[in-house]
Amino acid sequence: MYRFLLSRQWVILTLVALLLIPTMIRLGVWQMHRYDERSARNQLVSDALGADPVPVERLTSPGHTVTTGQRYRTVTATGHFDTAREEVVRRRVNGDEQVGFHVLTPFVLTDGSVVLVNRGWIPADAPSQTAFPKVPAPPAGRVTVTGRLMPDETTAASGIKDLKGLPARQVMLINSEQEARRLGARVLGGYLAQTAPEPRGGTPELVGRPGMENAALNYAYAIQWWLFAACVPVGWVVLARREARDRGETARASQEETEPAPV
């Protein structure tokens, strides 16, 4: 009854099914690995955001590379803003996906070292692309700033090209080593994304909280791939039984047609 399974068509179909099963299982395992990775990153972000604020000097220093565990930690800094050497970071978007600048202001600590502070987003409303935009002033005098500690930006991590030959006081990436050379000062590694105090008039627009990755989606994809893998042999059996049944009915019909009518 099932000799048709040795036909060329069914041999190919069987080989394809045997190839699909392990492939789908591996895809499910890969999605579970992605789920674990994303869940771990989400936990790191959650832990960092939930940690108590600490002075920025406790987590970073000149030449220090901000680690994954330190990223997004809430830190405080006491000193004053150096607006005379302020820069803007080009091609940055706000929560509404509008393109503008991030305001990068050196913040001089009480010991004379500097931490870079990203004060937030402003629109690109200058008369030309080469003109320095109008930047709202930060609080004057001695102040304590709170923010999230962030690692130096790189092209590899951000996908943003570090273009050269830009207009004065404009940069593409926030990089403490580059700023240390420009300022001739001891600049702490990484930078601070300001969260407090709130700017007057709501501008610059503070950088929003980091979003969580959708790890549950990868978990759902893993289950989906494994269900597909389970459906392949079931589908193969259903097709084979249907083929056997159809062939049997065809054979019985042919036999009835060839039998002589009774006299």
C-alpha positions, -999 to +999 in steps of 0.1 A: +000+000+000+028+024+008+052+014-020+047+049-034+069+062-006+098+049-027+089+071-056+111+101-066+085+126-055+081+111-020+118+105-014+124+142-021+095+152+001+108+130+029+143+144+027+130+179+028+109+171+059+140+155+076+160+186+068+133+210+081+129+193+115+164+199+129+166+233+112+134+245+130+146+230+163+179+249+159+160+282+151+140+277+182+171+272+203+186+303+187+156+323+196+158+311+232+194+322+234+182+356+221+155+356+248+181+349+275+205+376+262+177+402+260+164+393+294+199+396+309+203+430+293+169+441+306+179+430+341+211+450+339+192+481+328+166+476+355+192+470+382+212+501+371+182+524+370+170+511+404+203+516+422+209+544+446+227+575+432+264+577+439+290+604+431+302+601+396+338+599+408+331+565+424+323+549+391+346+565+365+379+584+362+400+599+334+406+572+308+381+548+324+359+527+301+323+526+314+313+489+318+281+473+309+272+470+346+279+507+352+259+519+322+227+537+332+237+540+368+224+571+384+252+594+395+256+629+409+282+656+401+288+688+420+306+718+403+298+743+376+290+742+338+317+755+314+294+770+287+323+788+270+335+754+257+301+739+251+295+718+219+265+703+201+262+667+188+248+665+153+219+644+139+202+634+172+165+628+175+140+635+202+110+614+213+091+626+183+118+615+159+127+652+150+163+657+140+183+682+160+213+684+183+223+672+218+239+698+239+273+686+254+286+709+281+318+703+301+310+702+339+339+712+361+340+692+393+352+706+426+386+689+422+391+705+388+384+674+367+357+675+341+327+652+333+308+657+301+271+663+305+246+657+278+220+683+287+194+671+262+180+678+228+174+711+210+160+717+175+182+724+145+168+759+141+201+778+132+201+800+101+225+774+084+240+740+091+274+757+098+260+782+123+261+773+160+225+769+173+210+789+201+215+769+233+196+776+265+219+784+294+223+759+322+221+769+359+249+793+368+273+789+397+278+758+418+252+732+412+246+694+417+236+676+386+220+641+385+221+618+355+227+584+340+263+573+334+269+564+298+299+549+279+318+568+253+301+566+219+318+548+190+310+542+154+310+504+159+284+506+188+262+534+174+266+531+137+272+569+135+302+579+114+327+602+131+328+628+103+357+652+103+358+688+091+326+698+108+318+734+117+333+747+150+319+733+182+300+705+164+308+668+168+292+635+157+301+613+187+305+619+225+339+607+233+357+616+265+393+610+252+386+633+222+372+659+245+401+656+269+425+665+241+403+695+230+398+708+265+433+701+278+418+688+310+413+656+330+380+643+316+362+614+333+355+584+310+320+583+295+295+610+300+264+619+321+229+621+305+213+647+327+180+639+344+180+667+370+176+696+376+149+700+350+158+728+325+137+760+326+110+760+299+116+723+292+145+730+269+169+714+262+146+683+262+161+658+285+171+624+270+144+598+278+148+567+299+162+537+281+136+513+268+135+476+275+140+451+248+111+429+239+125+396+251+090+379+252+089+381+214+119+359+211+104+334+235+072+333+214+093+328+183+111+299+199+078+282+208+066+289+173+096+272+156+093+241+178+056+238+170+065+240+133+091+213+138+064+191+155+039+198+127+063+185+100+062+148+108+024+151+116+019+167+082+040+140+065+019+112+080-013+129+071-002+134+035+011+098+033-022+083+046-042+105+022-020+094-007-025+058+003-062+062+006-065+080-028-044+053-045-065+026-029-098+041-041-084+046-076-072+009-077-107-003-065-125+018-091-102+005-119-108-031-107-146-026-108-145-012-143-125-042-156-146-069-140-171-085-165-208-077-159-228-107-145-250-126-171 
